[in-house]
Amino acid sequence: METFSQTHPVTNIGTTAPENQKACEKIVMILDGEYDLACKGHLRSDLQRLTNVQDVVVDFTDVTYIDSTAVVELLRMHRIRESKGYKRETIVVQNPNIKKLFTLLNLQQVFSLVNDLGHVVEKNEEPIGLDYTARHASCGHHASPRTAKT
């Protein structure tokens, strides 16, 4: 089975400064673990890196829990990007509890919600940036990057 990085031209932007990200038309940020109040600063910093990118995908496939803090940070990123005229963000959500939260909050009106990363990234697409967010011990997260399959 082919992995995402084998079928797509990918640039790893994990530590790229925001001003250097303008070269990428699309960034896929892959998150995992739990996001709550303890992670607010780290999540804000991670999402801030996406505010100068035309097309943003945030992959929540491996996220097991979020609270309102994470939602607020997503909305903050959206407001910044929207003020710059960028298209709305796509969020990949598979966890039924997170889907339910997004539905209850009517977030499908703000973000484009999809079930699978393959629905947003085509095999012959232009190069994209792939960003496995850094994990921080204070949040109880550990890096466990996965390869997305399409």
DSSP file (Angstrom, degrees, kcal/mol; ACC not computed):
  #  RESIDUE AA STRUCTURE BP1 BP2  ACC     N-H-->O    O-->H-N    N-H-->O    O-->H-N    TCO  KAPPA ALPHA  PHI   PSI    X-CA   Y-CA   Z-CA
    1    1 A M              0   0    0      0, 0.0     2,-0.2     0, 0.0     0, 0.0   0.000 360.0 360.0 360.0 132.4    0.0    0.0    0.0
    2    2 A E        -     0   0    0      1,-0.1   148,-0.4     2,-0.0     2,-0.2  -0.484 360.0-137.1 -75.8 144.7    1.3    3.4   -1.0
    3    3 A T    >>  -     0   0    0     -2,-0.2     4,-1.3   146,-0.1     3,-0.8  -0.584  25.7-105.4 -95.9 165.2    1.8    6.0    1.7
    4    4 A F  H >> S+     0   0    0    144,-2.5     4,-1.1     1,-0.3     3,-0.6   0.899 120.0  51.6 -54.3 -46.3    0.8    9.6    1.4
    5    5 A S  H 34 S+     0   0    0      1,-0.2    -1,-0.3     2,-0.2     5,-0.2   0.720 107.4  53.8 -70.7 -19.7    4.4   10.8    1.1
    6    6 A Q  H <4 S+     0   0    0     -3,-0.8    -1,-0.2     1,-0.2    -2,-0.2   0.767 115.2  38.5 -81.1 -26.0    5.1    8.3   -1.7
    7    7 A T  H << S+     0   0    0     -4,-1.3    -2,-0.2    -3,-0.6    -1,-0.2   0.501 115.4  53.2-103.2  -5.7    2.2    9.5   -3.8
    8    8 A H  S  < S-     0   0    0     -4,-1.1     2,-0.5    -5,-0.2   116,-0.1  -0.984  83.4-116.0-131.1 139.3    2.4   13.2   -3.2
    9    9 A P        -     0   0    0      0, 0.0   119,-2.0     0, 0.0     2,-0.4  -0.645  47.4-169.5 -69.7 124.4    5.3   15.7   -3.5
   10   10 A V  E     -a  128   0A   0     -2,-0.5     2,-0.5    -5,-0.2   119,-0.2  -0.936  24.9-163.4-127.2 140.2    5.8   16.8    0.1
   11   11 A T  E     -a  129   0A   0    117,-2.5   119,-3.1    -2,-0.4     2,-0.6  -0.990  22.9-135.9-115.9 126.1    7.8   19.5    1.8
   12   12 A N  E     +a  130   0A   0     -2,-0.5   119,-0.2   117,-0.2     3,-0.2  -0.732  29.0 170.5 -83.4 120.3    8.3   19.0    5.5
   13   13 A I    >   +     0   0    0    117,-1.3     3,-1.9    -2,-0.6   118,-0.2   0.167  30.0 128.4-114.0  17.3    7.7   22.4    7.2
   14   14 A G  T 3  S+     0   0    0    116,-0.5   120,-0.2     1,-0.3    -1,-0.1   0.761  87.9  20.6 -48.6 -34.9    7.7   21.3   10.8
   15   15 A T  T 3  S+     0   0    0     -3,-0.2    -1,-0.3     2,-0.1     2,-0.2   0.205  92.4 129.5-120.7  15.9   10.3   23.9   11.9
   16   16 A T    <   -     0   0    0     -3,-1.9     5,-0.1     1,-0.1    -3,-0.1  -0.488  62.1-116.5 -73.5 137.0    9.9   26.5    9.1
   17   17 A A    >>  -     0   0    0     -2,-0.2     3,-1.8     1,-0.1     4,-0.6  -0.462  28.2-113.7 -68.5 146.0    9.4   30.1   10.0
   18   18 A P  G >4 S+     0   0    0      0, 0.0     3,-1.3     0, 0.0     4,-0.4   0.829 114.2  60.1 -52.5 -38.2    6.0   31.4    8.9
   19   19 A E  G 34 S+     0   0    0      1,-0.3     3,-0.5     2,-0.2     4,-0.1   0.781 104.5  51.2 -64.8 -23.7    7.6   33.9    6.4
   20   20 A N  G X4 S+     0   0    0     -3,-1.8     3,-0.9     1,-0.2    -1,-0.3   0.594  94.6  73.2 -85.5 -11.4    9.2   30.9    4.6
   21   21 A Q  G X<  +     0   0    0     -3,-1.3     3,-1.9    -4,-0.6    -1,-0.2   0.624  69.8  87.4 -78.2 -12.9    5.9   29.1    4.3
   22   22 A K  G 3  S+     0   0    0     -3,-0.5    -1,-0.2    -4,-0.4    32,-0.1   0.728  76.3  69.6 -61.8 -20.0    4.5   31.4    1.7
   23   23 A A  G <  S+     0   0    0     -3,-0.9     2,-0.4    -4,-0.1    -1,-0.3   0.778  87.9  76.1 -68.0 -26.2    6.2   29.2   -1.0
   24   24 A C    <   -     0   0    0     -3,-1.9    30,-0.5     1,-0.1    31,-0.2  -0.737  62.4-163.7 -90.2 131.6    3.7   26.4   -0.2
   25   25 A E  S    S+     0   0    0    102,-0.5    30,-1.9    -2,-0.4     2,-0.4   0.815  79.9  29.3 -78.2 -32.6    0.2   26.7   -1.6
   26   26 A K  E     -b   55   0A   0    101,-0.4   103,-3.1    28,-0.2     2,-0.4  -0.992  64.2-168.2-134.8 136.6   -1.2   24.0    0.7
   27   27 A I  E     -bc  56 129A   0     28,-2.4    30,-2.6    -2,-0.4     2,-0.6  -0.987   6.4-159.9-122.3 132.9   -0.1   22.9    4.2
   28   28 A V  E     -bc  57 130A   0    101,-3.0   103,-3.1    -2,-0.4     2,-0.6  -0.961   9.3-164.5-109.2 114.9   -1.4   19.7    5.9
   29   29 A M  E     -bc  58 131A   0     28,-3.1    30,-3.4    -2,-0.6     2,-0.6  -0.896   6.0-156.0-101.3 122.5   -0.9   19.9    9.7
   30   30 A I  E     -bc  59 132A   0    101,-2.7   103,-1.5    -2,-0.6     2,-0.3  -0.876  12.8-173.7-104.2 119.6   -1.2   16.4   11.3
   31   31 A L  E     +     0   0A   0     28,-2.5    31,-0.8    -2,-0.6     2,-0.3  -0.751   4.5 178.3-107.9 155.9   -2.2   16.5   15.0
   32   32 A D  E     +b   62   0A   0     -2,-0.3    31,-0.3    29,-0.1     2,-0.3  -0.987  41.5  24.5-151.1 159.4   -2.4   13.6   17.4
   33   33 A G  E    S-b   63   0A   0     29,-2.2    31,-2.5    -2,-0.3    32,-1.1  -0.634  96.0 -31.0  94.0-148.9   -3.2   13.0   21.1
   34   34 A E  E     -b   65   0A   0     -2,-0.3     2,-0.5    30,-0.2    32,-0.2  -0.895  44.7-161.0-116.6 141.6   -5.3   15.2   23.3
   35   35 A Y  E     +b   66   0A   0     30,-2.6    32,-1.5    -2,-0.4    35,-0.4  -0.959  31.5 134.1-127.1 113.7   -5.8   19.0   23.2
   36   36 A D  S >  S-     0   0    0     -2,-0.5     3,-2.0    30,-0.2     4,-0.3  -0.678  71.0 -61.4-140.5-167.2   -7.1   20.8   26.2
   37   37 A L  G >  S+     0   0    0      1,-0.3     3,-1.4    -2,-0.2     4,-0.3   0.828 126.4  61.9 -54.6 -36.2   -6.4   23.9   28.4
   38   38 A A  G 3  S+     0   0    0      1,-0.3    -1,-0.3     2,-0.1     4,-0.2   0.733 107.8  44.8 -63.6 -20.8   -2.9   22.6   29.3
   39   39 A C  G <> S+     0   0    0     -3,-2.0     4,-3.1     1,-0.1     5,-0.3   0.354  78.4 110.9-103.2   3.3   -1.9   22.7   25.6
   40   40 A K  H <> S+     0   0    0     -3,-1.4     4,-2.7    -4,-0.3     5,-0.2   0.882  79.8  44.3 -50.4 -51.6   -3.4   26.1   24.7
   41   41 A G  H  > S+     0   0    0     -4,-0.3     4,-2.1     1,-0.2    -1,-0.2   0.894 116.4  46.3 -62.8 -41.5   -0.1   27.9   24.1
   42   42 A H  H  > S+     0   0    0      2,-0.2     4,-2.4     1,-0.2    -1,-0.2   0.909 113.9  47.6 -69.2 -41.8    1.5   25.1   22.1
   43   43 A L  H  X S+     0   0    0     -4,-3.1     4,-2.9     2,-0.2     5,-0.3   0.918 111.3  51.5 -65.9 -42.4   -1.6   24.6   20.0
   44   44 A R  H  X S+     0   0    0     -4,-2.7     4,-2.3    -5,-0.3    -2,-0.2   0.930 110.9  48.4 -58.7 -45.1   -1.8   28.4   19.3
   45   45 A S  H  X S+     0   0    0     -4,-2.1     4,-1.0    -5,-0.2    -1,-0.2   0.916 112.4  48.5 -61.9 -44.0    1.8   28.4   18.3
   46   46 A D  H >< S+     0   0    0     -4,-2.4     3,-0.7     1,-0.2    -2,-0.2   0.938 115.3  43.7 -61.3 -47.6    1.3   25.4   16.0
   47   47 A L  H >< S+     0   0    0     -4,-2.9     3,-1.9     1,-0.2     4,-0.2   0.804 102.4  67.2 -71.2 -28.8   -1.8   26.9   14.4
   48   48 A Q  H >< S+     0   0    0     -4,-2.3     3,-1.7     1,-0.3    -1,-0.2   0.840  89.9  65.6 -58.8 -32.8   -0.2   30.4   14.1
   49   49 A R  T << S+     0   0    0     -4,-1.0     3,-0.4    -3,-0.7    -1,-0.3   0.664  98.1  55.7 -63.9 -14.8    2.2   28.8   11.5
   50   50 A L  T X  S+     0   0    0     -3,-1.9     3,-1.4    -4,-0.2    -1,-0.3   0.466  78.9  91.6 -95.7  -2.3   -0.8   28.3    9.2
   51   51 A T  T <  S+     0   0    0     -3,-1.7    -1,-0.2     1,-0.3    -2,-0.1   0.619  87.8  46.8 -74.7 -11.0   -2.0   31.9    9.1
   52   52 A N  T 3  S+     0   0    0     -3,-0.4     2,-0.4    -4,-0.2    -1,-0.3   0.077  91.2 100.9-113.5  23.3    0.0   32.9    6.0
   53   53 A V    <   -     0   0    0     -3,-1.4     3,-0.1     1,-0.1   -28,-0.1  -0.908  64.2-144.3-113.5 135.5   -0.9   29.8    3.9
   54   54 A Q  S    S+     0   0    0    -30,-0.5    33,-0.7    -2,-0.4     2,-0.5   0.919  88.7  29.3 -61.4 -47.7   -3.5   29.9    1.2
   55   55 A D  E    S-b   26   0A   0    -30,-1.9   -28,-2.4   -31,-0.2     2,-0.4  -0.966  73.3-173.3-126.9 117.6   -4.9   26.4    1.6
   56   56 A V  E     -b   27   0A   0     -2,-0.5    34,-2.5    31,-0.2     2,-0.4  -0.925  10.1-176.2-119.7 133.7   -4.9   24.7    5.1
   57   57 A V  E     -bd  28  90A   0    -30,-2.6   -28,-3.1    -2,-0.4     2,-0.6  -0.998   7.3-164.8-123.5 126.5   -5.8   21.2    6.1
   58   58 A V  E     -bd  29  91A   0     32,-2.9    34,-2.4    -2,-0.4     2,-0.8  -0.957  12.3-151.0-111.9 116.7   -5.7   20.2    9.8
   59   59 A D  E     +bd  30  92A   0    -30,-3.4   -28,-2.5    -2,-0.6     3,-0.3  -0.789  23.1 171.1 -95.9 110.1   -5.8   16.5   10.2
   60   60 A F  E >   +     0   0A   0     32,-2.6     3,-2.0    -2,-0.8    35,-0.3   0.163  41.9 118.1 -97.9  14.3   -7.5   15.4   13.5
   61   61 A T  E 3  S+     0   0A   0      1,-0.3    -1,-0.2    32,-0.1   -29,-0.1   0.865  83.3  35.8 -52.3 -41.9   -7.5   11.7   12.5
   62   62 A D  E 3  S+b   32   0A   0    -31,-0.8   -29,-2.2    -3,-0.3     2,-0.5   0.228  90.4 113.3-100.0  13.9   -5.3   10.7   15.4
   63   63 A V  E <   -b   33   0A   0     -3,-2.0    32,-0.2   -31,-0.3   -29,-0.2  -0.750  40.8-176.6 -86.4 129.7   -6.7   13.2   17.9
   64   64 A T  E     +     0   0A   0    -31,-2.5     2,-0.3    -2,-0.5   -30,-0.2   0.655  63.8  13.1-100.8 -19.4   -8.5   11.5   20.7
   65   65 A Y  E     +b   34   0A   0    -32,-1.1   -30,-2.6    32,-0.0     2,-0.3  -0.969  53.7 174.3-158.9 138.5   -9.9   14.4   22.7
   66   66 A I  E     -b   35   0A   0     -2,-0.3     2,-0.2   -32,-0.2   -30,-0.2  -0.984  11.1-161.4-137.7 152.3  -10.4   18.2   22.4
   67   67 A D    >>  -     0   0    0    -32,-1.5     4,-1.4    -2,-0.3     3,-0.8  -0.581  48.3 -78.7-117.0-172.3  -12.1   20.7   24.7
   68   68 A S  H 3> S+     0   0    0      1,-0.3     4,-2.7    -2,-0.2     5,-0.2   0.774 124.3  67.3 -61.4 -25.7  -13.4   24.2   24.1
   69   69 A T  H 3> S+     0   0    0      1,-0.2     4,-2.0     2,-0.2    -1,-0.3   0.924 101.3  46.9 -59.6 -44.8   -9.8   25.5   24.3
   70   70 A A  H <> S+     0   0    0     -3,-0.8     4,-2.2   -35,-0.4    -1,-0.2   0.896 111.4  51.5 -65.1 -40.4   -8.9   23.7   21.0
   71   71 A V  H  X S+     0   0    0     -4,-1.4     4,-2.5     1,-0.2    -2,-0.2   0.924 108.7  51.2 -62.4 -44.3  -12.1   24.9   19.3
   72   72 A V  H  X S+     0   0    0     -4,-2.7     4,-2.3     1,-0.2    -1,-0.2   0.903 109.9  49.9 -60.1 -41.8  -11.3   28.5   20.3
   73   73 A E  H  X S+     0   0    0     -4,-2.0     4,-2.2     2,-0.2    -1,-0.2   0.881 109.9  50.4 -67.0 -37.6   -7.8   28.2   18.9
   74   74 A L  H  X S+     0   0    0     -4,-2.2     4,-2.4     2,-0.2    -2,-0.2   0.922 112.1  47.7 -63.2 -43.4   -9.1   26.8   15.6
   75   75 A L  H  X S+     0   0    0     -4,-2.5     4,-2.6     2,-0.2    -2,-0.2   0.869 109.2  54.0 -65.9 -36.6  -11.6   29.7   15.4
   76   76 A R  H  X S+     0   0    0     -4,-2.3     4,-2.0     2,-0.2    -1,-0.2   0.940 109.9  46.9 -60.9 -48.1   -8.8   32.2   16.2
   77   77 A M  H  X S+     0   0    0     -4,-2.2     4,-2.5     1,-0.2     5,-0.2   0.919 111.7  52.4 -59.2 -44.0   -6.7   30.8   13.3
   78   78 A H  H  X S+     0   0    0     -4,-2.4     4,-3.2     1,-0.2     5,-0.2   0.922 107.3  50.9 -59.7 -46.3   -9.8   31.0   11.1
   79   79 A R  H  X S+     0   0    0     -4,-2.6     4,-2.0     1,-0.2    -1,-0.2   0.905 111.5  48.0 -59.9 -42.3  -10.5   34.6   11.9
   80   80 A I  H  X S+     0   0    0     -4,-2.0     4,-0.7     2,-0.2    -1,-0.2   0.942 115.9  43.4 -63.4 -47.4   -6.9   35.6   11.1
   81   81 A R  H ><>S+     0   0    0     -4,-2.5     5,-2.0     1,-0.2     3,-0.8   0.890 111.8  54.0 -66.6 -39.3   -6.8   33.7    7.8
   82   82 A E  H ><5S+     0   0    0     -4,-3.2     3,-1.5     1,-0.2    -1,-0.2   0.880 102.9  57.1 -62.9 -38.3  -10.3   35.0    6.8
   83   83 A S  H 3<5S+     0   0    0     -4,-2.0    -1,-0.2     1,-0.3    -2,-0.2   0.722 105.6  52.2 -65.9 -19.8   -9.2   38.6    7.3
   84   84 A K  T <<5S-     0   0    0     -3,-0.8    -1,-0.3    -4,-0.7    -2,-0.2   0.435 119.5-111.7 -93.5  -1.9   -6.4   37.9    4.8
   85   85 A G  T < 5 +     0   0    0     -3,-1.5    -3,-0.2    -4,-0.3    -2,-0.1   0.647  64.6 150.5  83.7  14.8   -8.9   36.6    2.3
   86   86 A Y      < -     0   0    0     -5,-2.0    -1,-0.2     1,-0.1   -31,-0.1  -0.429  52.0 -97.2 -79.0 156.1   -7.8   32.9    2.4
   87   87 A K        -     0   0    0    -33,-0.7   -31,-0.2     1,-0.1    -1,-0.1  -0.259  52.5 -83.4 -68.3 160.4  -10.1   30.1    1.7
   88   88 A R        -     0   0    0      1,-0.1   -32,-0.2   -33,-0.1    -1,-0.1  -0.280  50.1-103.7 -69.1 153.0  -11.7   28.3    4.6
   89   89 A E        -     0   0    0     21,-0.2    23,-2.9   -34,-0.1     2,-0.5  -0.342  23.5-135.4 -75.1 151.6   -9.7   25.6    6.3
   90   90 A T  E     -de  57 112A   0    -34,-2.5   -32,-2.9    21,-0.2     2,-0.5  -0.927  16.9-163.6-106.4 133.8  -10.4   21.9    5.9
   91   91 A I  E     -de  58 113A   0     21,-2.8    23,-2.3    -2,-0.5     2,-0.6  -0.977  10.6-146.7-120.4 126.2  -10.5   19.7    9.0
   92   92 A V  E     +de  59 114A   0    -34,-2.4   -32,-2.6    -2,-0.5     2,-0.4  -0.821  26.1 176.2 -90.8 118.7  -10.2   15.9    8.8
   93   93 A V        +     0   0    0     21,-2.7   -32,-0.1    -2,-0.6    -2,-0.0  -0.988  22.3 151.8-130.9 124.9  -12.3   14.4   11.6
   94   94 A Q        +     0   0    0     -2,-0.4    -1,-0.1   -34,-0.3   -33,-0.1   0.629  47.0  99.9-118.3 -29.3  -12.9   10.7   12.2
   95   95 A N     >  -     0   0    0    -35,-0.3     4,-2.6   -32,-0.2     3,-0.2  -0.440  66.8-144.0 -63.8 122.4  -13.4   10.5   16.0
   96   96 A P  H  > S+     0   0    0      0, 0.0     4,-2.2     0, 0.0    -1,-0.2   0.829  97.7  52.5 -61.0 -32.8  -17.2   10.3   16.6
   97   97 A N  H  > S+     0   0    0      2,-0.2     4,-2.1     1,-0.2     5,-0.1   0.891 111.7  45.2 -69.7 -38.8  -17.0   12.4   19.8
   98   98 A I  H  > S+     0   0    0     -3,-0.2     4,-2.6     2,-0.2     5,-0.2   0.895 112.2  52.2 -71.1 -39.5  -15.1   15.2   18.0
   99   99 A K  H  X S+     0   0    0     -4,-2.6     4,-2.4     2,-0.2    -2,-0.2   0.921 109.4  50.4 -58.6 -43.6  -17.4   15.0   15.1
  100  100 A K  H  X S+     0   0    0     -4,-2.2     4,-2.9    -5,-0.2    -2,-0.2   0.919 109.9  49.6 -62.5 -44.4  -20.4   15.3   17.5
  101  101 A L  H  X S+     0   0    0     -4,-2.1     4,-2.0     1,-0.2    -1,-0.2   0.936 111.3  48.9 -59.3 -47.5  -18.8   18.4   19.2
  102  102 A F  H  <>S+     0   0    0     -4,-2.6     5,-2.8     1,-0.2     6,-0.4   0.882 113.3  48.0 -61.1 -38.5  -18.1   20.0   15.8
  103  103 A T  H ><5S+     0   0    0     -4,-2.4     3,-1.4     3,-0.2    -2,-0.2   0.929 109.8  50.8 -68.4 -45.8  -21.7   19.4   14.8
  104  104 A L  H 3<5S+     0   0    0     -4,-2.9    -2,-0.2     1,-0.3    -1,-0.2   0.854 113.3  46.3 -59.6 -35.2  -23.2   20.7   18.0
  105  105 A L  T 3<5S-     0   0    0     -4,-2.0    -1,-0.3    -5,-0.2    -2,-0.2   0.429 110.1-125.9 -87.4   0.5  -21.2   23.8   17.6
  106  106 A N  T X 5 +     0   0    0     -3,-1.4     3,-1.6    -4,-0.2     4,-0.2   0.830  54.9 154.6  59.8  35.1  -22.2   24.1   14.0
  107  107 A L  G >>< +     0   0    0     -5,-2.8     4,-3.1     1,-0.3     3,-1.3   0.613  55.5  79.6 -72.5 -11.8  -18.6   24.3   12.9
  108  108 A Q  G 34 S+     0   0    0     -6,-0.4    -1,-0.3     1,-0.3     5,-0.1   0.695  87.7  60.9 -66.7 -15.7  -19.4   22.9    9.5
  109  109 A Q  G <4 S+     0   0    0     -3,-1.6    -1,-0.3     1,-0.1    -2,-0.2   0.694 115.2  31.9 -78.1 -20.0  -20.5   26.5    8.8
  110  110 A V  T <4 S+     0   0    0     -3,-1.3     2,-0.3    -4,-0.2    -2,-0.2   0.834 124.5  33.0-102.0 -47.6  -16.9   27.7    9.5
  111  111 A F  S  < S-     0   0    0     -4,-3.1     2,-0.7   -23,-0.1   -21,-0.2  -0.727  78.4-115.7-110.7 157.3  -14.7   24.9    8.4
  112  112 A S  E     -e   90   0A   0    -23,-2.9   -21,-2.8    -2,-0.3     2,-0.5  -0.867  37.6-156.2 -88.4 116.8  -14.9   22.3    5.6
  113  113 A L  E     +e   91   0A   0     -2,-0.7     2,-0.3   -23,-0.2   -21,-0.2  -0.838  17.7 171.5-102.3 129.9  -15.2   19.0    7.5
  114  114 A V  E     -e   92   0A   0    -23,-2.3   -21,-2.7    -2,-0.5     3,-0.1  -0.897  34.3-136.3-132.3 162.8  -14.1   15.7    5.8
  115  115 A N  S    S+     0   0    0     -2,-0.3     2,-0.4   -23,-0.2   -23,-0.1   0.668  84.9  32.1 -90.7 -19.4  -13.7   12.1    6.9
  116  116 A D    >   -     0   0    0      1,-0.1     3,-1.8   -22,-0.0     4,-0.3  -0.999  65.5-133.8-147.6 138.9  -10.4   11.3    5.2
  117  117 A L  G >> S+     0   0    0     -2,-0.4     3,-1.9     1,-0.3     4,-1.3   0.818 105.4  67.8 -59.4 -32.1   -7.2   13.2    4.1
  118  118 A G  G 34 S+     0   0    0     31,-0.4    -1,-0.3     1,-0.3     5,-0.1   0.699  89.3  65.5 -63.1 -18.6   -7.5   11.5    0.7
  119  119 A H  G <4 S+     0   0    0     -3,-1.8    -1,-0.3     1,-0.2    -2,-0.2   0.624 110.6  34.8 -77.5 -12.5  -10.6   13.6    0.1
  120  120 A V  T <4 S+     0   0    0     -3,-1.9     2,-0.5    -4,-0.3    -2,-0.2   0.604 111.8  58.4-115.9 -17.0   -8.6   16.8    0.1
  121  121 A V     <  -     0   0    0     -4,-1.3    -1,-0.2     4,-0.0     2,-0.2  -0.961  69.6-151.4-122.9 118.3   -5.3   15.9   -1.4
  122  122 A E    >   -     0   0    0     -2,-0.5     3,-1.5     1,-0.1    -3,-0.1  -0.558  22.5-121.1 -86.5 151.3   -5.1   14.5   -4.9
  123  123 A K  T 3  S+     0   0    0      1,-0.3    -1,-0.1    -2,-0.2    27,-0.0   0.845 112.1  41.0 -60.8 -36.1   -2.3   12.1   -6.0
  124  124 A N  T 3  S+     0   0    0   -116,-0.1    -1,-0.3     3,-0.0  -116,-0.1   0.090  89.2 133.4-101.7  23.7   -1.1   14.4   -8.8
  125  125 A E    <   -     0   0    0     -3,-1.5     3,-0.1     1,-0.1    -4,-0.0  -0.264  65.2 -90.3 -72.7 158.6   -1.4   17.6   -6.9
  126  126 A E        -     0   0    0      1,-0.2    -1,-0.1  -118,-0.1    -4,-0.1  -0.162  66.9 -66.6 -58.1 161.7    1.2   20.3   -6.7
  127  127 A P        -     0   0    0      0, 0.0  -102,-0.5     0, 0.0  -101,-0.4  -0.216  58.9-167.3 -54.6 141.7    3.7   20.1   -3.9
  128  128 A I  E     -a   10   0A   0   -119,-2.0  -117,-2.5    -3,-0.1     2,-0.4  -0.839  21.9-111.9-125.2 164.2    2.3   20.6   -0.4
  129  129 A G  E     -ac  11  27A   0   -103,-3.1  -101,-3.0    -2,-0.3     2,-0.5  -0.821  23.9-157.3 -95.8 138.8    3.8   21.1    3.0
  130  130 A L  E     -ac  12  28A   0   -119,-3.1  -117,-1.3    -2,-0.4     2,-0.6  -0.976  10.5-173.2-118.4 121.8    3.4   18.3    5.5
  131  131 A D  E     - c   0  29A   0   -103,-3.1  -101,-2.7    -2,-0.5     2,-0.8  -0.920  13.6-167.9-125.3 105.9    3.7   19.4    9.2
  132  132 A Y  E     - c   0  30A   0     -2,-0.6  -101,-0.1  -103,-0.2     3,-0.1  -0.836  36.1-125.5 -86.7 112.2    3.7   16.9   12.0
  133  133 A T        -     0   0    0   -103,-1.5     2,-0.1    -2,-0.8  -119,-0.1  -0.211  22.5-104.6 -64.7 148.8    3.2   19.2   15.0
  134  134 A A        -     0   0    0   -120,-0.2     2,-0.4   -92,-0.1    -1,-0.1  -0.425  31.5-135.1 -69.3 143.9    5.7   19.1   17.8
  135  135 A R        -     0   0    0     -2,-0.1     2,-0.5    -3,-0.1     8,-0.1  -0.812  13.9-151.1-102.1 144.4    4.6   17.4   20.9
  136  136 A H    >>> -     0   0    0     -2,-0.4     3,-1.9     1,-0.1     5,-1.3  -0.955  15.4-138.1-121.6 131.6    5.3   18.9   24.3
  137  137 A A  G >45S+     0   0    0     -2,-0.5     3,-1.3     1,-0.3    -1,-0.1   0.831 102.7  63.0 -56.5 -34.8    5.8   17.0   27.5
  138  138 A S  G 345S+     0   0    0      1,-0.3    -1,-0.3     2,-0.1  -100,-0.0   0.733 103.4  49.7 -65.6 -20.0    3.6   19.5   29.4
  139  139 A C  G <45S-     0   0    0     -3,-1.9    -1,-0.3     2,-0.1    -2,-0.2   0.536 112.3-118.7 -93.3  -8.0    0.6   18.5   27.3
  140  140 A G  T <<5 +     0   0    0     -3,-1.3     2,-0.3    -4,-0.6    -3,-0.2   0.728  69.2 135.5  77.4  20.5    1.1   14.8   27.8
  141  141 A H      < -     0   0    0     -5,-1.3     2,-0.4  -108,-0.1    -1,-0.3  -0.721  38.1-162.1-102.5 152.4    1.7   14.3   24.1
  142  142 A H        -     0   0    0     -2,-0.3     2,-0.2    -3,-0.1    -6,-0.1  -0.987  32.1-102.8-129.9 143.1    4.3   12.2   22.4
  143  143 A A        +     0   0    0     -2,-0.4    -9,-0.1    -8,-0.1  -110,-0.0  -0.464  48.9 156.7 -65.5 127.7    5.4   12.4   18.8
  144  144 A S        -     0   0    0     -2,-0.2    -1,-0.1     2,-0.0    -2,-0.0  -0.368  20.3-170.2-147.7  62.3    3.9    9.6   16.8
  145  145 A P        -     0   0    0      0, 0.0     2,-0.3     0, 0.0   -13,-0.0  -0.251   5.7-162.4 -58.1 140.8    3.8   10.8   13.2
  146  146 A R        -     0   0    0      0, 0.0     2,-0.6     0, 0.0    -2,-0.0  -0.804  21.7-114.4-117.5 162.6    1.9    8.5   10.9
  147  147 A T        -     0   0    0     -2,-0.3     2,-0.3  -143,-0.0     0, 0.0  -0.888  31.5-132.4 -97.9 123.9    1.9    8.3    7.1
  148  148 A A        -     0   0    0     -2,-0.6  -144,-2.5  -145,-0.1     2,-0.4  -0.549  19.0-145.8 -76.1 137.2   -1.4    9.3    5.7
  149  149 A K              0   0    0     -2,-0.3   -31,-0.4  -146,-0.2  -146,-0.1  -0.831 360.0 360.0-106.1 141.7   -2.8    6.9    3.1
  150  150 A T              0   0    0     -2,-0.4    -1,-0.1  -148,-0.4   -27,-0.1   0.366 360.0 360.0-120.7 360.0   -4.8    8.0    0.0
